[in-house]
Amino acid sequence: MRPSGRQTNQMRKVSFERNFSKHAEGSCLVKFGETHVLCTASLEEKTPPWLRNTGKGWVTAEYGMLPRATGDRMRREAASGKQGGRTLEIQRLIGRSLRAVVDLEALGEKQITIDCDVIQADGGTRTASVTGGWIALHDCLKWMETRSMIKLDKVLKDHVAAISCGIFANQAVIDLDYLEDSAAETDANFVMTGTGGIVEVQGTAEGKPFSQEELLTLLGLAGDGIKELVEMQKAAIAG
């Protein structure tokens, strides 16, 4: 039995609240159970210097956790003068995941930054950030389309979402919360598109190595979960 009482293939309750921030071109408060992340999309009429005069735009991401997102207060990274390795790794993952479904030439020489701020953490903050970040990105692109800046269906090629899976108490489970994540024998994150393409797989054995069969079991769980998440994304943007 999982600590939460969920079935092995049962995700936490997921919700999306769009237009959470009135100033951003796109925003979404995403909740995976007790993990809550505010994702905002900001448009800039410029590209990074290395993309100038190429005709291509850019989508990037920044990630951070509020000091009391966890049980004990964390010092703000700004106070130490640098971002930690975990933060850099996660924000690069988010950026890569979102760029995988964007036509950067169709976007034109503009940059969209997705800020993912963790308000409350209970495992799976990076996967929630990718999944909610897609909605913020979609709404930013929709904002641009209403102003005749782009064609949404030319720029945004597909959905993208992410979910964690792992081996906990010798069984494959989906969407690990903190209690499971901290005690899992294997911890993995999967990023996939709406059409089933694999964008990224991150997997680590915390104890004994996991087998190829176990990896395929986790991939199957993730694929089913991401299909559910994509349907939730579709319902959210249709509302």
Accessible surface in RSA format (square Angstrom, percent):
REM  Atomic radii and reference values for relative SASA: ProtOr
REM  Chains: A
REM  Algorithm: Lee & Richards
REM  Probe-radius: 1.40
REM  Slices: 20
REM RES _ NUM      All-atoms   Total-Side   Main-Chain    Non-polar    All polar
REM                ABS   REL    ABS   REL    ABS   REL    ABS   REL    ABS   REL
RES MET A   1   181.43  94.0 116.71  77.2  64.72 154.1 120.69 102.6  60.74  80.5
RES ARG A   2     4.50   1.9   1.65   0.8   2.85   6.8   1.65   2.3   2.85   1.7
RES PRO A   3    70.62  51.5  25.66  23.4  44.96 163.4  38.85  32.1  31.77 197.5
RES SER A   4    60.26  50.9  18.47  24.7  41.79  96.3  31.74  67.6  28.52  40.0
RES GLY A   5    41.49  51.2   0.00   N/A  41.49  51.2  22.10  60.6  19.39  43.4
RES ARG A   6    21.80   9.2  16.93   8.6   4.87  11.6  18.19  24.9   3.61   2.2
RES GLN A   7   117.11  65.5 114.09  83.4   3.03   7.2  36.58  77.9  80.53  61.1
RES THR A   8    52.23  37.1  50.73  51.4   1.50   3.6  24.27  32.6  27.96  42.3
RES ASN A   9    94.35  65.1  84.23  81.4  10.13  24.4  13.77  33.1  80.58  77.9
RES GLN A  10    85.49  47.8  80.76  59.0   4.73  11.3  26.37  56.1  59.12  44.8
RES MET A  11    18.05   9.3   4.53   3.0  13.52  32.2   4.53   3.8  13.52  17.9
RES ARG A  12    22.31   9.4  14.32   7.3   7.99  19.0  17.90  24.5   4.42   2.7
RES LYS A  13   175.36  85.5 156.67  96.1  18.69  44.5 108.83  98.0  66.53  70.9
RES VAL A  14    20.38  13.4   0.00   0.0  20.38  49.1   0.00   0.0  20.38  55.3
RES SER A  15    45.19  38.2  39.84  53.2   5.35  12.3  35.73  76.1   9.45  13.2
RES PHE A  16    35.05  17.5   5.48   3.4  29.57  76.9   5.98   3.6  29.07  83.2
RES GLU A  17    91.59  52.6  87.84  66.5   3.76   8.9  35.53  68.7  56.06  45.8
RES ARG A  18    61.96  26.0  45.53  23.2  16.43  39.1  13.11  17.9  48.84  29.6
RES ASN A  19   111.15  76.6  89.85  86.8  21.29  51.3  28.95  69.7  82.19  79.4
RES PHE A  20    90.51  45.3  63.93  39.6  26.58  69.2  67.19  40.7  23.32  66.8
RES SER A  21    32.26  27.3  22.61  30.2   9.65  22.2  11.65  24.8  20.62  28.9
RES LYS A  22   184.17  89.8 143.12  87.8  41.05  97.7  94.42  85.0  89.75  95.6
RES HIS A  23   153.30  83.8 125.54  87.3  27.76  71.0  89.50  92.2  63.80  74.2
RES ALA A  24    25.28  23.2   5.39   8.3  19.89  45.2  10.74  15.1  14.55  38.5
RES GLU A  25    46.40  26.6  35.32  26.7  11.08  26.4   3.69   7.1  42.71  34.9
RES GLY A  26     2.01   2.5   0.00   N/A   2.01   2.5   2.01   5.5   0.00   0.0
RES SER A  27     0.94   0.8   0.57   0.8   0.37   0.8   0.00   0.0   0.94   1.3
RES CYS A  28     0.00   0.0   0.00   0.0   0.00   0.0   0.00   0.0   0.00   0.0
RES LEU A  29    14.28   8.0  13.38   9.6   0.90   2.3  13.38   9.4   0.90   2.4
RES VAL A  30     0.00   0.0   0.00   0.0   0.00   0.0   0.00   0.0   0.00   0.0
RES LYS A  31    73.40  35.8  73.40  45.0   0.00   0.0  22.39  20.2  51.01  54.3
RES PHE A  32     0.00   0.0   0.00   0.0   0.00   0.0   0.00   0.0   0.00   0.0
RES GLY A  33    23.10  28.5   0.00   N/A  23.10  28.5  16.23  44.5   6.87  15.4
RES GLU A  34   102.16  58.7 101.52  76.8   0.64   1.5  39.75  76.9  62.41  51.0
RES THR A  35     0.00   0.0   0.00   0.0   0.00   0.0   0.00   0.0   0.00   0.0
RES HIS A  36    34.85  19.0  34.85  24.2   0.00   0.0  20.25  20.9  14.60  17.0
RES VAL A  37     0.00   0.0   0.00   0.0   0.00   0.0   0.00   0.0   0.00   0.0
RES LEU A  38    35.47  19.8  35.35  25.3   0.12   0.3  35.35  24.8   0.12   0.3
RES CYS A  39     0.00   0.0   0.00   0.0   0.00   0.0   0.00   0.0   0.00   0.0
RES THR A  40    20.80  14.8  20.80  21.1   0.00   0.0  12.10  16.3   8.70  13.2
RES ALA A  41     0.00   0.0   0.00   0.0   0.00   0.0   0.00   0.0   0.00   0.0
RES SER A  42    42.22  35.7  42.22  56.3   0.00   0.0  24.10  51.3  18.12  25.4
RES LEU A  43    28.10  15.6   7.08   5.1  21.02  52.8   7.08   5.0  21.02  56.6
RES GLU A  44    60.63  34.8  55.96  42.3   4.67  11.1  26.98  52.2  33.66  27.5
RES GLU A  45   122.34  70.2  91.53  69.2  30.81  73.4  58.90 113.9  63.45  51.8
RES LYS A  46   124.83  60.9 119.15  73.1   5.68  13.5  69.01  62.1  55.82  59.5
RES THR A  47     7.95   5.7   0.82   0.8   7.13  17.0   1.70   2.3   6.25   9.4
RES PRO A  48    19.40  14.1  13.21  12.0   6.19  22.5  19.14  15.8   0.27   1.6
RES PRO A  49    94.03  68.5  80.17  73.1  13.86  50.4  80.45  66.4  13.58  84.4
RES TRP A  50   158.18  63.5 126.90  61.4  31.28  73.4 119.86  63.9  38.33  62.2
RES LEU A  51    15.81   8.8  15.81  11.3   0.00   0.0  15.81  11.1   0.00   0.0
RES ARG A  52   141.93  59.6 129.00  65.8  12.93  30.8  41.89  57.2 100.04  60.6
RES ASN A  53   144.32  99.5 109.92 106.2  34.40  82.8  31.99  77.0 112.33 108.6
RES THR A  54    72.49  51.6  40.00  40.5  32.49  77.4  48.94  65.7  23.54  35.6
RES GLY A  55    37.66  46.4   0.00   N/A  37.66  46.4  29.87  82.0   7.80  17.5
RES LYS A  56    82.85  40.4  82.85  50.8   0.00   0.0  24.85  22.4  58.00  61.8
RES GLY A  57     0.00   0.0   0.00   N/A   0.00   0.0   0.00   0.0   0.00   0.0
RES TRP A  58    49.31  19.8  49.31  23.9   0.00   0.0  40.20  21.4   9.12  14.8
RES VAL A  59     0.19   0.1   0.19   0.2   0.00   0.0   0.19   0.2   0.00   0.0
RES THR A  60    37.30  26.5  37.30  37.8   0.00   0.0  12.41  16.7  24.89  37.6
RES ALA A  61     5.76   5.3   0.00   0.0   5.76  13.1   0.00   0.0   5.76  15.2
RES GLU A  62    90.85  52.2  90.13  68.2   0.72   1.7  15.71  30.4  75.14  61.4
RES TYR A  63     8.58   4.0   0.70   0.4   7.88  20.5   3.01   2.3   5.57   6.9
RES GLY A  64    19.60  24.2   0.00   N/A  19.60  24.2  18.93  51.9   0.67   1.5
RES MET A  65    46.42  24.0  20.18  13.4  26.24  62.5  12.99  11.0  33.43  44.3
RES LEU A  66    73.43  40.9  73.13  52.3   0.29   0.7  73.43  51.6   0.00   0.0
RES PRO A  67    13.15   9.6  12.27  11.2   0.88   3.2  13.15  10.9   0.00   0.0
RES ARG A  68   153.54  64.5 131.66  67.1  21.88  52.1  53.87  73.6  99.67  60.4
RES ALA A  69     3.97   3.6   0.00   0.0   3.97   9.0   0.12   0.2   3.85  10.2
RES THR A  70    47.13  33.5  37.57  38.1   9.56  22.8  40.71  54.7   6.41   9.7
RES GLY A  71    64.05  79.0   0.00   N/A  64.05  79.0  42.37 116.3  21.68  48.6
RES ASP A  72   118.64  83.1 114.04 113.5   4.59  10.9  33.90  79.8  84.74  84.5
RES ARG A  73   147.80  62.1 119.01  60.7  28.79  68.6  51.45  70.3  96.35  58.4
RES MET A  74    64.16  33.2  59.14  39.1   5.02  12.0  36.59  31.1  27.57  36.5
RES ARG A  75   158.83  66.7 138.53  70.6  20.30  48.3  57.01  77.9 101.82  61.7
RES ARG A  76   131.26  55.1 124.81  63.6   6.45  15.4  43.74  59.8  87.52  53.0
RES GLU A  77    61.31  35.2  54.38  41.1   6.93  16.5  37.91  73.3  23.40  19.1
RES ALA A  78    92.90  85.4  60.42  93.2  32.48  73.9  71.55 100.8  21.35  56.6
RES ALA A  79    61.30  56.4  27.80  42.9  33.49  76.2  40.27  56.7  21.02  55.7
RES SER A  80    59.83  50.6  29.98  40.0  29.85  68.8  29.03  61.8  30.81  43.2
RES GLY A  81    66.83  82.4   0.00   N/A  66.83  82.4  34.35  94.3  32.48  72.7
RES LYS A  82   157.38  76.8 144.15  88.4  13.23  31.5  97.34  87.6  60.04  64.0
RES GLN A  83    72.71  40.7  58.38  42.7  14.32  34.1  24.14  51.4  48.56  36.8
RES GLY A  84    30.92  38.1   0.00   N/A  30.92  38.1  30.09  82.6   0.83   1.9
RES GLY A  85    57.95  71.5   0.00   N/A  57.95  71.5  37.82 103.8  20.13  45.1
RES ARG A  86   116.66  49.0 104.05  53.0  12.61  30.0  67.22  91.9  49.44  30.0
RES THR A  87    10.75   7.6  10.44  10.6   0.31   0.7   0.00   0.0  10.75  16.3
RES LEU A  88    54.59  30.4  54.59  39.1   0.00   0.0  54.59  38.3   0.00   0.0
RES GLU A  89    67.69  38.9  64.12  48.5   3.57   8.5  46.31  89.6  21.38  17.5
RES ILE A  90     0.00   0.0   0.00   0.0   0.00   0.0   0.00   0.0   0.00   0.0
RES GLN A  91    21.73  12.1  20.18  14.7   1.55   3.7   2.22   4.7  19.50  14.8
RES ARG A  92   143.62  60.3 137.11  69.9   6.51  15.5  47.56  65.0  96.06  58.2
RES LEU A  93     1.86   1.0   1.86   1.3   0.00   0.0   1.86   1.3   0.00   0.0
RES ILE A  94     0.00   0.0   0.00   0.0   0.00   0.0   0.00   0.0   0.00   0.0
RES GLY A  95     1.71   2.1   0.00   N/A   1.71   2.1   1.71   4.7   0.00   0.0
RES ARG A  96    94.49  39.7  88.03  44.9   6.46  15.4  52.11  71.2  42.38  25.7
RES SER A  97     0.00   0.0   0.00   0.0   0.00   0.0   0.00   0.0   0.00   0.0
RES LEU A  98     0.00   0.0   0.00   0.0   0.00   0.0   0.00   0.0   0.00   0.0
RES ARG A  99    55.40  23.3  47.21  24.1   8.19  19.5   9.97  13.6  45.43  27.5
RES ALA A 100    46.69  42.9  16.46  25.4  30.23  68.8  29.91  42.1  16.78  44.4
RES VAL A 101     2.00   1.3   1.66   1.5   0.34   0.8   2.00   1.7   0.00   0.0
RES VAL A 102     5.41   3.6   0.25   0.2   5.16  12.4   0.25   0.2   5.16  14.0
RES ASP A 103    51.38  36.0  47.62  47.4   3.76   8.9   6.74  15.9  44.64  44.5
RES LEU A 104    36.37  20.3  32.34  23.1   4.02  10.1  32.34  22.7   4.02  10.8
RES GLU A 105   114.79  65.9 100.83  76.3  13.95  33.2  29.69  57.4  85.10  69.5
RES ALA A 106    39.81  36.6  12.00  18.5  27.81  63.3  24.23  34.1  15.58  41.3
RES LEU A 107     1.27   0.7   0.04   0.0   1.23   3.1   0.04   0.0   1.23   3.3
RES GLY A 108    17.66  21.8   0.00   N/A  17.66  21.8  17.66  48.5   0.00   0.0
RES GLU A 109    65.18  37.4  52.13  39.4  13.05  31.1  25.18  48.7  40.00  32.7
RES LYS A 110    34.87  17.0  34.87  21.4   0.00   0.0   4.89   4.4  29.98  31.9
RES GLN A 111    29.37  16.4  29.37  21.5   0.00   0.0   0.90   1.9  28.47  21.6
RES ILE A 112     0.08   0.0   0.08   0.1   0.00   0.0   0.08   0.1   0.00   0.0
RES THR A 113    17.48  12.4  17.48  17.7   0.00   0.0  13.85  18.6   3.63   5.5
RES ILE A 114     0.00   0.0   0.00   0.0   0.00   0.0   0.00   0.0   0.00   0.0
RES ASP A 115    40.30  28.2  40.25  40.1   0.05   0.1   9.27  21.8  31.03  30.9
RES CYS A 116     0.52   0.4   0.00   0.0   0.52   1.2   0.00   0.0   0.52   0.6
RES ASP A 117    56.13  39.3  56.13  55.9   0.00   0.0  10.26  24.2  45.87  45.7
RES VAL A 118     0.00   0.0   0.00   0.0   0.00   0.0   0.00   0.0   0.00   0.0
RES ILE A 119    67.46  38.4  59.55  44.4   7.92  19.1  59.55  42.9   7.92  21.5
RES GLN A 120    64.68  36.2  64.68  47.3   0.00   0.0  18.28  38.9  46.40  35.2
RES ALA A 121    25.28  23.2   7.16  11.1  18.12  41.2   7.32  10.3  17.96  47.6
RES ASP A 122    36.74  25.7  35.73  35.6   1.02   2.4   8.22  19.4  28.52  28.4
RES GLY A 123    11.77  14.5   0.00   N/A  11.77  14.5   8.25  22.6   3.52   7.9
RES GLY A 124    16.13  19.9   0.00   N/A  16.13  19.9   4.88  13.4  11.26  25.2
RES THR A 125     7.62   5.4   5.33   5.4   2.28   5.4   3.53   4.7   4.08   6.2
RES ARG A 126    40.29  16.9  39.81  20.3   0.48   1.2   2.32   3.2  37.97  23.0
RES THR A 127     1.13   0.8   0.94   1.0   0.19   0.4   1.10   1.5   0.03   0.0
RES ALA A 128     0.00   0.0   0.00   0.0   0.00   0.0   0.00   0.0   0.00   0.0
RES SER A 129     0.00   0.0   0.00   0.0   0.00   0.0   0.00   0.0   0.00   0.0
RES VAL A 130     0.06   0.0   0.06   0.1   0.00   0.0   0.06   0.1   0.00   0.0
RES THR A 131     0.00   0.0   0.00   0.0   0.00   0.0   0.00   0.0   0.00   0.0
RES GLY A 132     0.00   0.0   0.00   N/A   0.00   0.0   0.00   0.0   0.00   0.0
RES GLY A 133     0.00   0.0   0.00   N/A   0.00   0.0   0.00   0.0   0.00   0.0
RES TRP A 134     4.59   1.8   4.59   2.2   0.00   0.0   4.59   2.4   0.00   0.0
RES ILE A 135     0.00   0.0   0.00   0.0   0.00   0.0   0.00   0.0   0.00   0.0
RES ALA A 136     0.00   0.0   0.00   0.0   0.00   0.0   0.00   0.0   0.00   0.0
RES LEU A 137     0.27   0.1   0.27   0.2   0.00   0.0   0.27   0.2   0.00   0.0
RES HIS A 138    16.95   9.3  16.95  11.8   0.00   0.0   8.70   9.0   8.25   9.6
RES ASP A 139    10.21   7.2   6.67   6.6   3.54   8.4   6.80  16.0   3.41   3.4
RES CYS A 140     0.00   0.0   0.00   0.0   0.00   0.0   0.00   0.0   0.00   0.0
RES LEU A 141     0.32   0.2   0.32   0.2   0.00   0.0   0.32   0.2   0.00   0.0
RES LYS A 142    91.89  44.8  91.89  56.4   0.00   0.0  50.61  45.6  41.27  44.0
RES TRP A 143    80.42  32.3  75.19  36.4   5.22  12.3  66.62  35.5  13.80  22.4
RES MET A 144     0.00   0.0   0.00   0.0   0.00   0.0   0.00   0.0   0.00   0.0
RES GLU A 145    50.82  29.2  41.88  31.7   8.94  21.3  17.51  33.9  33.30  27.2
RES THR A 146    91.69  65.2  54.42  55.2  37.28  88.8  61.28  82.3  30.42  46.0
RES ARG A 147   123.26  51.8  98.97  50.5  24.29  57.8  43.15  59.0  80.12  48.6
RES SER A 148   107.91  91.2  72.16  96.3  35.75  82.3  42.65  90.8  65.26  91.4
RES MET A 149    56.31  29.2  29.39  19.5  26.92  64.1  30.50  25.9  25.82  34.2
RES ILE A 150    15.81   9.0   1.28   1.0  14.53  35.0  11.75   8.5   4.06  11.0
RES LYS A 151   137.34  67.0 133.89  82.1   3.45   8.2  76.29  68.7  61.04  65.0
RES LEU A 152    25.54  14.2  25.54  18.3   0.00   0.0  25.54  17.9   0.00   0.0
RES ASP A 153   114.36  80.1  88.97  88.6  25.39  60.0  44.96 105.8  69.40  69.2
RES LYS A 154   135.61  66.2 126.13  77.4   9.48  22.6  71.65  64.5  63.96  68.1
RES VAL A 155     0.22   0.1   0.22   0.2   0.00   0.0   0.22   0.2   0.00   0.0
RES LEU A 156    20.82  11.6   8.58   6.1  12.24  30.8   8.58   6.0  12.24  32.9
RES LYS A 157   125.58  61.3  90.58  55.6  35.00  83.3  56.05  50.5  69.52  74.1
RES ASP A 158    29.29  20.5  19.96  19.9   9.33  22.1  17.27  40.6  12.02  12.0
RES HIS A 159    23.92  13.1  23.92  16.6   0.00   0.0  12.61  13.0  11.31  13.2
RES VAL A 160     0.00   0.0   0.00   0.0   0.00   0.0   0.00   0.0   0.00   0.0
RES ALA A 161     0.00   0.0   0.00   0.0   0.00   0.0   0.00   0.0   0.00   0.0
RES ALA A 162     0.65   0.6   0.65   1.0   0.00   0.0   0.65   0.9   0.00   0.0
RES ILE A 163     0.00   0.0   0.00   0.0   0.00   0.0   0.00   0.0   0.00   0.0
RES SER A 164     5.22   4.4   5.22   7.0   0.00   0.0   5.14  11.0   0.08   0.1
RES CYS A 165     0.00   0.0   0.00   0.0   0.00   0.0   0.00   0.0   0.00   0.0
RES GLY A 166     0.00   0.0   0.00   N/A   0.00   0.0   0.00   0.0   0.00   0.0
RES ILE A 167    11.54   6.6  11.54   8.6   0.00   0.0  11.54   8.3   0.00   0.0
RES PHE A 168    26.91  13.5  26.91  16.7   0.00   0.0  26.91  16.3   0.00   0.0
RES ALA A 169    60.70  55.8  35.26  54.4  25.43  57.9  46.29  65.2  14.41  38.2
RES ASN A 170   123.91  85.4  93.92  90.8  29.99  72.2  27.60  66.4  96.30  93.1
RES GLN A 171    56.29  31.5  50.94  37.2   5.35  12.7  24.40  51.9  31.89  24.2
RES ALA A 172    21.19  19.5  10.28  15.9  10.91  24.8  10.28  14.5  10.91  28.9
RES VAL A 173     0.00   0.0   0.00   0.0   0.00   0.0   0.00   0.0   0.00   0.0
RES ILE A 174     2.21   1.3   2.21   1.6   0.00   0.0   2.21   1.6   0.00   0.0
RES ASP A 175     0.00   0.0   0.00   0.0   0.00   0.0   0.00   0.0   0.00   0.0
RES LEU A 176     2.20   1.2   1.36   1.0   0.84   2.1   1.36   1.0   0.84   2.3
RES ASP A 177    13.70   9.6  13.70  13.6   0.00   0.0   2.13   5.0  11.57  11.5
RES TYR A 178   133.14  62.2 133.14  75.8   0.00   0.0  90.89  68.3  42.25  52.1
RES LEU A 179   114.64  63.8 109.22  78.1   5.42  13.6 109.22  76.7   5.42  14.6
RES GLU A 180     0.00   0.0   0.00   0.0   0.00   0.0   0.00   0.0   0.00   0.0
RES ASP A 181    52.12  36.5  42.22  42.0   9.89  23.4   3.61   8.5  48.51  48.4
RES SER A 182    71.84  60.7  28.16  37.6  43.68 100.6  29.25  62.3  42.59  59.7
RES ALA A 183    62.50  57.5  38.34  59.2  24.16  55.0  47.52  66.9  14.98  39.7
RES ALA A 184     6.46   5.9   0.00   0.0   6.46  14.7   0.00   0.0   6.46  17.1
RES GLU A 185    45.38  26.1  42.86  32.4   2.52   6.0  33.87  65.5  11.50   9.4
RES THR A 186     2.57   1.8   2.57   2.6   0.00   0.0   0.12   0.2   2.44   3.7
RES ASP A 187    33.84  23.7  30.73  30.6   3.11   7.3   1.16   2.7  32.67  32.6
RES ALA A 188     0.86   0.8   0.64   1.0   0.22   0.5   0.86   1.2   0.00   0.0
RES ASN A 189    19.01  13.1  18.48  17.9   0.53   1.3   0.96   2.3  18.04  17.4
RES PHE A 190     1.18   0.6   1.18   0.7   0.00   0.0   1.18   0.7   0.00   0.0
RES VAL A 191     1.34   0.9   1.34   1.2   0.00   0.0   1.34   1.2   0.00   0.0
RES MET A 192    18.31   9.5  18.31  12.1   0.00   0.0  18.31  15.6   0.00   0.0
RES THR A 193    17.40  12.4  14.97  15.2   2.43   5.8  14.11  18.9   3.30   5.0
RES GLY A 194    33.17  40.9   0.00   N/A  33.17  40.9   4.09  11.2  29.08  65.1
RES THR A 195   122.54  87.2  84.90  86.1  37.64  89.7  77.80 104.5  44.74  67.6
RES GLY A 196    41.14  50.7   0.00   N/A  41.14  50.7  25.32  69.5  15.82  35.4
RES GLY A 197    34.33  42.3   0.00   N/A  34.33  42.3  33.30  91.4   1.04   2.3
RES ILE A 198    95.99  54.6  62.28  46.4  33.71  81.2  62.39  44.9  33.60  91.2
RES VAL A 199    43.23  28.4  13.07  11.8  30.16  72.7  17.60  15.3  25.64  69.5
RES GLU A 200    35.28  20.3  29.75  22.5   5.54  13.2  17.51  33.9  17.77  14.5
RES VAL A 201    66.27  43.6  38.00  34.4  28.28  68.1  38.00  33.0  28.28  76.7
RES GLN A 202    38.85  21.7  32.68  23.9   6.17  14.7  30.86  65.7   7.99   6.1
RES GLY A 203    38.71  47.7   0.00   N/A  38.71  47.7   3.95  10.8  34.77  77.9
RES THR A 204    75.93  54.0  72.51  73.5   3.42   8.2  46.18  62.0  29.75  45.0
RES ALA A 205    37.47  34.5  15.18  23.4  22.29  50.7  15.18  21.4  22.29  59.0
RES GLU A 206   109.71  63.0  74.39  56.3  35.32  84.1  22.49  43.5  87.22  71.2
RES GLY A 207    55.07  67.9   0.00   N/A  55.07  67.9  34.46  94.6  20.61  46.2
RES LYS A 208   136.15  66.4 122.83  75.4  13.32  31.7  79.36  71.4  56.80  60.5
RES PRO A 209   114.34  83.3 100.99  92.1  13.35  48.5 101.46  83.8  12.88  80.0
RES PHE A 210    58.95  29.5  35.71  22.1  23.24  60.5  38.29  23.2  20.66  59.1
RES SER A 211    54.56  46.1  43.85  58.5  10.70  24.7  49.40 105.2   5.15   7.2
RES GLN A 212   140.08  78.3 126.87  92.7  13.21  31.5  42.96  91.4  97.12  73.7
RES GLU A 213   132.47  76.1 127.28  96.3   5.19  12.4  43.24  83.6  89.24  72.9
RES GLU A 214    53.62  30.8  52.76  39.9   0.86   2.0  22.52  43.6  31.10  25.4
RES LEU A 215    59.73  33.3  59.73  42.7   0.00   0.0  59.73  41.9   0.00   0.0
RES LEU A 216   101.35  56.4  93.06  66.6   8.29  20.8  93.44  65.6   7.91  21.3
RES THR A 217    67.11  47.7  56.53  57.3  10.58  25.2  44.23  59.4  22.88  34.6
RES LEU A 218     0.20   0.1   0.20   0.1   0.00   0.0   0.20   0.1   0.00   0.0
RES LEU A 219    47.47  26.4  46.30  33.1   1.17   2.9  46.30  32.5   1.17   3.1
RES GLY A 220    39.03  48.1   0.00   N/A  39.03  48.1  37.22 102.2   1.80   4.0
RES LEU A 221    25.62  14.3  22.50  16.1   3.12   7.8  23.29  16.4   2.33   6.3
RES ALA A 222     0.00   0.0   0.00   0.0   0.00   0.0   0.00   0.0   0.00   0.0
RES GLY A 223    12.52  15.4   0.00   N/A  12.52  15.4  11.32  31.1   1.21   2.7
RES ASP A 224    85.97  60.2  83.03  82.6   2.94   7.0  24.18  56.9  61.79  61.6
RES GLY A 225     1.65   2.0   0.00   N/A   1.65   2.0   1.31   3.6   0.34   0.8
RES ILE A 226     4.11   2.3   4.11   3.1   0.00   0.0   4.11   3.0   0.00   0.0
RES LYS A 227   139.59  68.1 135.02  82.8   4.57  10.9  89.21  80.3  50.39  53.7
RES GLU A 228    85.59  49.1  80.59  61.0   5.00  11.9  34.51  66.8  51.07  41.7
RES LEU A 229     0.00   0.0   0.00   0.0   0.00   0.0   0.00   0.0   0.00   0.0
RES VAL A 230     5.83   3.8   5.83   5.3   0.00   0.0   5.83   5.1   0.00   0.0
RES GLU A 231   103.21  59.3  98.43  74.5   4.77  11.4  45.86  88.7  57.35  46.8
RES MET A 232    61.93  32.1  55.83  36.9   6.10  14.5  57.32  48.7   4.60   6.1
RES GLN A 233     0.00   0.0   0.00   0.0   0.00   0.0   0.00   0.0   0.00   0.0
RES LYS A 234    94.45  46.1  91.80  56.3   2.65   6.3  49.04  44.1  45.41  48.4
RES ALA A 235    69.77  64.2  50.94  78.6  18.83  42.8  59.40  83.6  10.37  27.5
RES ALA A 236    21.95  20.2   5.90   9.1  16.04  36.5  18.39  25.9   3.55   9.4
RES ILE A 237    44.48  25.3  26.94  20.1  17.54  42.3  26.94  19.4  17.54  47.6
RES ALA A 238    87.79  80.7  47.02  72.6  40.77  92.7  57.09  80.4  30.70  81.3
RES GLY A 239    88.34 108.9   0.00   N/A  88.34 108.9  67.72 185.8  20.61  46.2
END  Absolute sums over single chains surface
CHAIN  1 A    11529.9       8851.9       2678.0       6012.4       5517.4
END  Absolute sums over all chains
TOTAL         11529.9       8851.9       2678.0       6012.4       5517.4
